[in-house]
Amino acid sequence: DNGETMNVTNQQYKMKGMFITDYELEVPLDWQSPATSPSITLFAREVVSLNQVDDELPLLLFLQGGPGGKSPRPMPDSLPWMIEALKTHRVILIDQRGTGRSSRIDKTLISKLSAEAGRDYLLKFRADSIVADCEHLRKTVYSGRLFETLGQSYGGFITLAYLSQAPEGLAACYITGGLVGLEASAHDVYQLTYQRVIEKNQNYYARYPDDAKIMAKIAECLTNEKVLLPDGDVLTLERFQSTGILLGMGPGIDQVHWLMDEAFAGSDKAQLSDVFLEQVMNITSYHEGPLFAVIHESIYGQPNQSTSWSAQQVRAQYSEFDADHSPLMLTGEMMYPWMFEQITSLSPFAGAANALADYQDYTPLYDLAKLAQNKVPVVAAVYYNDMYVPQEFSMATAKYVGNTQVWLTNRYEHDGVRQSSEVFCKLRELLLDQGGALKN
């Protein structure tokens, strides 16, 4: 297959106890017709402990959350799971297509395409194409050796697509906060996640009751005045509410509190402060990763149904998020059509995003028959109060997918694997207890 003979370049360097190899490969934009497809770049970074450079170690491919998020950059001591994994594995960090150094999609590229052409381009960046990229990496750079995978959040969605598409390439799978409902539509997902977001708001106000007054004052300010963010965008109330995307992470409730702590400036505390406006801009602007917002609902795309801006539709059922509700409720990981009008980094994507919302001809990402018969050992952390990936769907999927073990816990939020090494260690223990991944 012509995909197996494309160019590979690499660069090697050392970094505080780690030996790093960066790979750039050419892959077809369209894996359905690789011979005639234009090429894009796939970037992967291999990290190994300096004292194990020449050892034959199992390969752990990290599948990043998102969608549309680049892989984490190795920073000593900042990734607890990686510190643990490097004791036993070579870790491979892949920038999923369209992110980071893998032919990143941004406004420059998309603004040259019509709405339909933009939509069709974006459809080449789904989980099935990411799996094909990973398989190409495995067969070329790693001579067909098996991967273990660690899928965080959306990385778990990709894992289930991998188990559906190419299970022969996998030795074992770790999934953290990423067991998606196999047949759940975007609408189904938001029916549950809005309820979780309300609970997180209630937890926030229970911990910081005085913040309700500050929230009310901010709402009044944004309703009565035209407030500009440092990049020139208007800060609307609905855009401010979207800072609630933080609430489902480990430090999220406290982060929102510290945002409130410095919301107003001056002795009369009448003006929103520069520091507040900059922080809100950074949380809500998507300059770093527009793809996250653009393809968000499409990751739940099921055959013969459009996503139709499901988050916007379902929001109408919950009066808790109305502007005049007291206390003001923040929203969560939901993408709305107004974002593509109000947010500078997203406005070039408006046509493609709307065309994607209307699209119905999704091919299934998950092979239900193959997953039911799965033989690859799968161990998954499911977070009981997960605000982003409802545990109800996760537990149903865990029961359905063969050879899957679950650690259901309320000790962590959605980003548990980033907060503590316990999550990876616990899953590794589960895997070894079942005799998986001892050899590669």
N, C-alpha and C positions, 0 to 999 in steps of 0.2 A: 504494500500500500504505500502510495507516495508520501504519506504522513510519517512513515518510519525512516525516511532517508533525508529528512530536512536538516539544515545546518544547526549545530550546537556550538555556542561559544561560552567560555567560562573565565572567571577571574577569582583568584584565591588570596586570602589575607587572614591575619590573626587578630583576635580581639579579646583581651582579658580572659584567658583560659579557654577560648573557643577557637576552632579552626573553621573558617567559613569559605564556602565555594558558591559563587553566584553563577547561575546558568541562564542563558538566553537561547530560546529555541524558536524556530518558525513553526507555526501550526496553521492549518487552513481556517479561515473565518467560518466556513460552512463545512462541518464534518459530514454532512449528507452527500456532498459532491466535492470531495477534497481535490480531485484532479483539476477542476476548473475554477476552484475558489481562490480569491485573493488570500494572501497570508497575513497573519498578525503575529505579534511577538508574545511568547509565553515566558514569564520570568519565574525562576525558582531559586531558592537559597538553601543550601545544605549547611547545617551546623553540627559540629561534633566536638567533644571535649578534646583539648590539646593532647591529653595523655592517652587518647584512644584513636588517634588519627588512622593508624594502620590496622585497627581491629575490624574483624568481620562482625558488624553490629546489625541488629534488625533495623529496618527503616520505618520511621514514624512520620507520616504525612499529616501535617496540620491543615485542617479545612476551616477557614476563617468564617466567623459570623458575618451577617450582612442582611440582604445581599449587597454587593457592590462595595464591600470593605476590603482594603488591601491587607495582606498578611502582617502580623506584628513584626516590627524590626527588633532584632536581638539586642537587648540592653541588659547588661549584667544585673542580676538580682531583681529585675522588674517583672519577670514572668515565672511565677512559682512552679507551674506545671513543667516548664522547660528545664528548670534547674533539676527537677526529678528525672525527667525523660532523658536528659543528657548523660545520666549515670549508666544507662542501659541501651540507648538508641542513638542512631543518627537521626536528627530531626530535619525534616524538609518543610520549608515555608514557601508556599506557592502564592503568588499574586494571582487571584482568579482573573480570568480574561476581563478586560475593561477596567481593571483597577491597578493602582501603583505603577509598576514598570511593565505590566502586561497590556500594551496598547490601550492605555487609559482612555476611557470615554469622557470627553468634556464638551463644553459648549461650542468650541471651535469646530469640532468634528460634526456634531449633530446639526449645527445651524446651516450646514451645506446641503442637508437632506430634506426632502419633502416629509410631511407627516407620515405617509404610508411607508416611504423608504426608511425613515427613522425607526418606525415600529418594526419593520422587517429586519433591520440591522440589530436592534435590541433583542429580538427573539433568538438571535444566534448566541446569546450570552446566558442562556438558561443552564440549569444544573446538568442536563444531559451533555451539553458541550463542554462543561467544566470537567466532567468525568472523562470524556474522550481526551481532553488535554492531559489529565493525570495519567491515563493509560499510555499516551504517547511518551510522556516523561519517563514512566516506569520501564517501557520497552527499550527506549533509546539510551538514556543516561544510565539507567540502572539494570540494563541487560536482562530485563524480564523478572528480576527479583520481586517477591511479593511485598506489598505495602501493608503495614498496620496504619490505621487512620485515627486521628483525634478530631472529631467534628464538633465545634462549638456553635450552638444556635443554628443559623442557616447552614453551617458546616454539617450538621446532622441531617438536614434535608438532602444535601449533596451525598452524604453517606448512603442514605436509603436509595437514592438514584444509582449510586455505584453498585450496591448490592443487587439492584434490579438489572443493571446493564453489563457489568463485568465482574461478578463475584470471584471469578478465577484469579483476579489480580490482587485479592485481599487475603491477608493472614488473620487479621482480627480488627475489630472496630470499637473504638471508644466514642461515646456520644455524650455531650454535656448540654442539657437544656435545648435539645434539638430533635426530639422525636415528634415529627409533624404528624398531623392527622392525614392518613393516606388518601382519603376521599373527601376531606373537608374543603369546602370552598372558602374564599376570602370572607364571604358573608358569615359563614359558620364560625370562623375564627374570631371575627370582631364581636359577634354576639357574646362570646365568653371573655375576650380581652377587655372590653369596655367595663364589664363587671369587676374585673381585677383592678383596673385603673381606679375605679371608684373606691375600692378597698384601700388601695395605696394612698389615695388622697386622704381618706379617713385616718389612716395610720399616721400620715404626715401631720395633720391638724391635731391629732391626739398627742403627738410628741411635742409639737410647737404651736400651742393654741393661739399665742399672741400674733403669729404670722398671718392669721385670717384678716386682721385689721390692715396690715401692710398690703396684702393681696387686694383688698377692697379699694385701697387708695391708688394702687397701680391701675386697677381696672377703671377707676374714675378718670385718672390721668389720660389713659389711652383712648377712652371714649370721648373725652371732651377736647383733646388737643391732638395736633399732628406731631407725633414724636418720631424723629429720624434716628436710625441706627448709624454707627460710624461709617458703614459702606454706602449710606444714602438711601437704603430701603426704609419704607415707613413701617414702624412697629405697630401692627394692629393688635387688638385684644386676642383674636384667635391665634395669631402667631405667637404671642406671649404664652398663651395656654399650652402650646405645643412643647414648651420646656419640660412638661411632665413626662416626656420620653425618658428622663433620668430616673423617675421614681421606682422603676423595677430593678435597678442595679443595687449592689451591696451598699455603696455610700450615697445612693441617690437622694434619699429623704434629707440627709444632712447637707448635700450639695445645694438642694433647693432652699434650705433654710439659710445657708450662708449667702446665697444670691439675694434673699430678702434682707439680710442683715445690713447690706450696703446699698439698698435700692435707691435711697433718697440722699440728696446732697444739700449742703448749705445749712445755715443755722435754723431756717424756717422749715427745713425738710419738705420743701414744696416741689423741688425739681428732681426728676429721675437722674441718678448719678451717671457719670461717664463710665465708671467701672461696671455698673449694672448693665448699661446698654451694650458695652463691648462683650460682656459675658453672654447676654441673651443673643447677640448677633452670632457669636461662635457656636452656641448650642443649636441655633435654628437656621443657619445660612446654607449649609451643604456645599460650601465652596470646595471642601476637601474631597467630598464624595457624592456628587450629584446622582450617580447611578443608584445609590441606596433608595432615594425617594422615587426615582423614575420607574424602576422595575419592581417596586415593593409589592404591590398587589398581584403582579403577574406570577410571583413565585407560588401563589396558591391557585393558579389557573388550572381549571379542570376542563376536559373535553366538552365541547358543545355548550359552554356557558361563558359569558363575559364577566369580568370582575366589576365593571360598571361603577367605579369609585365606591366600592362597598363601605369603606370606613365612613364616608360622608353620609351614605344612606342609613347605616345603622346608628350613627350618632344622633340622628333625628328622633330615635326612639328613647333617648336618654336626656330628659330635661335637666339632669344634674350638670350638664356641660353648657347650659345656656348662660349667656353673658350676665344675666341678672340673678343667677343662683347664688345663694349665700351659705357657706363660704364659696369663693370662686374655685371651681374645679379645673385642674390641669388635665390635658389629654395625654395619650400615650404614644405608642409606636404606630401611628396612623398617618397616612398620607392623603391629603385632600386636594381637590382641583384648584382651590384658591392659591395654594402654594406656588403653582406654576404661573400665577399672575403677579404675586407679591414679592417673590424671592428672586433676586437678580441671577443667582447661579442656576436656577431652575427654569427661568422663563424661556430660554432657547429650546427647552425640551417639551414645551407645552403641546405642540402639535403631535409629536410622537407619543407623548404620555396619554393624550386623549384617544389617539388611535389604538393604543395598547389596551386602554380601558374598555374599548368596544370589541376587541378581538375575541373570537370564539374558537378558533380551530387549533386549540392546544393539543399537542400529542401527550399521552400520559407519561409522566416521569417515573412512576413506580409500577413495577410488574408484580401484581398482587400474588399470582401463582408462585412466582420465583421466591418472593419474600416469605411466603408461608412455608416453603420448603428449605429456607435458608440454612446452610451448614456452617457459614463463617461465624465464629464466636463474636457476639455483640454484647458489650456491657454499657449501660447508660445511667447517667445521673439525671433524675427527674426532680425538679424543684417544686415542692408542693404549692407554693404561692407564686409561681412564675407568671409575670405580667405579660410576657410576649408570646410564649408557646404554651398554651393551656395544658395543664397536666392531665385533664380528662382525655384529651386526644392522645397524649404521650403514652398513657397507661394502656389505652386500647391498642395502639400501634405495637407496644412492647409485647402484648399478649399475642398479637397476630404474627409478628415476624419470628420465624423459627430461630432457636438457639440464642435467645436474647435474655439477659438478666438485668434487672433494674435495681438501682439504689434510689429509693424515694426518700427525700429528705426535706425538712423545713429549716435546716441550719444555714442555708445559703439562698441568695437570690439568683437571678438568671446568670450572673457573671461569676458564679462560685469558683470555676476553674481558674479565673484570673485573680481571685481573692486569696486562695489558699491552696497549698500543695496537697491538702488532704483529699480533695476531689479526685485528682489524677491517681494518687496513691491507693485510694479506696477502690477505684475501678480496676487498677492493675492487680490488686489483691483478688478481686472477684474473678478476673480473667485467669490468673494463675491457678486459682482454686479449681477452675473448671478445665484446667489443662490446656488452655489456649495460648498461642503465640510464644511457645517456648523455643520454637525453631522457626527460622524464616526460609 
